[in-house]
Amino acid sequence: MAIRNRQIVLIMTDTQRHDMLGCYRDTGLRTPHLDALAAEGIRFEKAYTTQPVCQAARAALFTGLYPHECNGWVNSSGLADNVHTVGERLQRHGIHTAYIGKWHLDGGDYFGLGRCPRGWDPAWWFDMRNYLEGMTEADRIRSRRTESMKSQPISAEFTFAHQCGDRALAFLAAHGKEDFFLVVSYDEPHGPCLCPPPFDTMYEHYTFPKSANVADTLADKPAHQRVWAGDFLHSDKAALEIRAPAFFGCNSFVDQEIGRVTAAIRREAPDALILYTSDHGDFLLGHSLYGKGPAAYEEITHIPLLMSGPGLPPGRIDPAPVSHIDLPPTIFDLMGLPIPPVFSGRSLLPRLAGQAVPDSEPVFIEFGRYEVDHDGFGGFQPLRAAYDGRYKLVLNLLATDELYDLETDPDEMDNRIGAPALRAVRDRLHDAILAHMNRTRDPFRGYYWENRPWRSDAPAPTWAHTGMTRQREDEDYEPRQLDYDTGLPMAEAVRKK
């Protein structure tokens, strides 16, 4: 099939929600290079992160497992020792794998440990700690202060984005004729949002268009959301203007940096496939909230996803829900490699090839905790959600659950968890979440997710619950696990205990 490709570049940003790209929504923000990429290939209209926080989102992208499957569900917690990355798995098939940019999966602080993990070429490794260690102490501090742009202009060469881009250009020049998987992972436009002229002043007088949900009172929403909103919940929303000039300037700056890389791909590896996405979005005061965290609203979970390359029709818009979890099996399928059975997603190759695909299961979103290191950000807030392209069910284990009809309520203002007319929809999505938690060996699964106050037909809680055993299967890297009752290799991974 012409679409198969053993040269793939994955480009990603941090905190770039889907409607910060002009190809998704005309807000006045300028992203010409990403818009051009969308025009040349496929734009996924309904793409979602697995968890709207940095490490968890990356865990799914680079392990093929949901955050809860690989110990990737919270920032600053290293992946489990028996988890293997996409890089490791591709290297076994002779693919040259290189990772340039933000990693956030080694259990270190925000910047990482500065060490190349298994599965990636150490000659090209460059994370945020490496970036900082190449500076003087004064420049390190300057690089972490948004206000430093006002006292002295920042050059493009000073930024993390540009230095990542330089390394990507060098890799493509040296290895553009090989089979390769290259990741270029920017921190931008995430704070401190450093960017050079003219981007530093481009949005000084710009106001991001408000959505109706800026005025959300959160009256029928989970209690932790009201705690999160704090005093802002009662502020004058009519007078509110969403202004973030540094953030929006950095959004356009990283678009320019991506343009440098895509131009080099066309020059050095013209047959390569380009994938672009972001880890999660930012509320920008939607639902009276800020940043990202334990919620499944569109502002933080709906991410951009573009694909461009030989064999892909230009200008196609794919309207069906997809998830980050689908990218690892898609990459293997595109390269003509066997998809590891342990991967939890499904390949998008049939859809890329224009084949009719039967209705698929919903996309799943989760949350556990924002960060191990910090006591704040609401602490432990377990959440599991499912979205089928119209309806979104959100289970908040410690609070009120949520159900939204995005066709009639795109701003997710009306929580319809108790609506009799939507009982069948709600229960169908609830059953899908429970089955998903079992299938993926979710360590937080249990009867308490089943026995919600609105689920009148839920079985009575029992200590045995489903009574099933669900063992790991990753026989590319480990021997077949043994049956507890016999000591012999298990015949079935899923069986009655």
Secondary structure, 3 states (H helix, E strand, C coil): CCCCCCEEEEEEEECCCHHHCCCCCCCCCCCHHHHHHHHHCEEEEEEECCCCCHHHHHHHHHHCCCHHHCCCCCECCCCCCCCCCHHHHHHCCCCEEEEEECCCCCCCCCCCCCCCCCCCCCCCCECHHHHHHCCCHHHHHHHCCCCHHHHCCCCHHHCHHHHHHHHHHHHHHHHCCCCEEEEEEEEEECCCCCCCCCCCCCCCCCCECCCHHHHCCCCCCCHHHHHHHHHHHHCCCCCCCECCHHHHHHHHHHHHHHHHHHHHHHHHCCCCEEEEEECCCCCCCHHHCCCCCCCCCHHHHEECEEEECCCCCCCEEEEEEEEHHHHHHHHHHHCCCCCCCCCCCCCCHHHHCCCCCCCCCCEEEEECCCECCCCCCCCCCCEEEEECCCEEEEEECCCCCEEEECCCCCCCCCCCCCCHHHHHHHHHHHHHHHHHHHHCCCCCCCHHHHCCCCCCCCCCCCCCCCCEEECCCCCCCCCCCECCCCCCECCCCEEEC
